[in-house]
Amino acid sequence: MEIKKLFDRADILLERVEKLLANPQPSATLRPEEAIAYRWRRNTHGEGRLQAVHQTHPLKLSD
């Protein structure tokens, strides 16, 4: 019974990988001169992307 459970889980994983490969998301071209930094953002579906940070908070280490 353990081997059947393993194969079922592997099948589910392969289906998820196939979906990702069938519908690739466009990758963002990172241009360091356009932003101070980049941060990783996730949406409610768990999909992530890099988002440019154009300005930072004026908080100082001494605060």
Beta strands, then each sheet from edge to edge (+ up, - down):
strand 1: 37-42
strand 2: 48-53
sheet 1: 1+ 2-
end
